[in-house]
Amino acid sequence: MSKRDELIALYADELKSKCGVTADMDLLTKVTIGCGPSIYNKDSSTVACGQESELETVKNNYLIGKLGLKDAANLDAGIKEVCKQMGTSNKNKYRAMFYYLLCVKFGKQTIY
C-alpha cells in the first residue's frame, strides 16, 4: 500500500470516527490527489482553524479558485461550520478531509 493510499484510509477512518461521515472513497481519493504533495508535509497537511490567514487562503485558493464559488459570506460560514464539524479540540484537521467536507457542503462533487 502506498503512502497516499495509507493516508486516504486514515482520512476515511477519521471522517467516520470524528465527523460521523461515511466517505465517498472515489471523491475522497480525488480530493486527496488534488491536494498534491501538501498531504505529506506535517505543517501543510493540516488546516489551522484558529488562523484567519489560513482560513482566508482556504477560501481564496480552494473554494473560489478550485471549486469556482463566488466570494460571499456563506463561504466563511461554511469554513467555520467545517471547523466545528471536525472538532474544536481536534488538532489534526487534515487538509484533504477539510476540503472533502467543504466540497460536499457546497455540492461541488462534479468538479472532481
N, C-alpha and C positions, 0 to 999 in steps of 0.2 A: 504494500500500500504506500503510495507516495505521500509526501508531507502535506500536499494540498488536500488529498483525499482524507487524511487524518484530521486536518483542520475542519473540513466540511462536516465530517462525522461529529466532531466536537461541537460545532455550531448547531447542528440539528439537535443534538442531545441537550444543549443549553437552552435552545429555544423551547423545547418541550418541558424541561425541568424548571426553568426560571421564569418563562413567559407564558407557559401553558399553550404554546403554539406548535402544532404539528406542521413541520416544514414541507413545502413542495420541493422535493430534493432537486428536481431539474432547475427550478428557479434559483434555489439557494446556490447550486453549483455555478450557474451563470453569473449571479451577483458576485460570488467569491472570485471567480476568474476576472470579472470586471474590476475588482479592487487591485489587481496586479500584484507586484511584489510587496506592497504595503502590509499584506497579511503575515509576512514573515518577520517583520521588524517589531520589536516589543512596543515601541512608542507609537508608531503609526498604525498598528493593528487594532488599536482601541480608540474609542471616542470619549473625550473628556467632557461630560455634560456640564461641568462647573466652569468651563472656559468659554466665555461668549465668543471669542475669536474662532475657536474650534467649531462652534455651532454655526457661525456665520459662514465658515468655509464649507461645512456640510451643505448648508442651504444653497450657496452660490455654485459650488462645483458639482454637487450631486443632484439636488432637487431641480435647480434651474438649468445647469449645464448638461447633465446626463439625461434626466427624466423630462426635460423640456417644460417644466411648470413655470407659470408666471409668478414673479415676486409679489407676494401678498402676505397678510398677517396669518393666514391659515398655515403657511409653511412653518413659521416659527412655532405656532401652536402644535403642529404635527410633530416637530422635533422634540418639543418639551414632553408631549404625550409618550413618545417612544422612550425618552429618558426615564420617565416614570414606569413605563411598562417593563423596562429591563431591570428596574430596581435601583433606588437611590443609593443603597449601600453596596451594590454590585460594582466592584472596581474594574471588572473585566467586561466592559461594554464593547464587545468585538465589533469592529467596523463592518465586516461582512454581514453580521446579524442585524446591526443597526440599519444598514442600507436595505437589507431584505425587508425588515419591518416597515420602513418608510415606503418602499416600492409597493408593498401590499396595501398599506394605509391609503396611499394616493391612487391606487388602482392602475399602476403603470407597468404591470407584468409584461405587457406586449412589447415593451421597449427591448426586452431580452429575447 
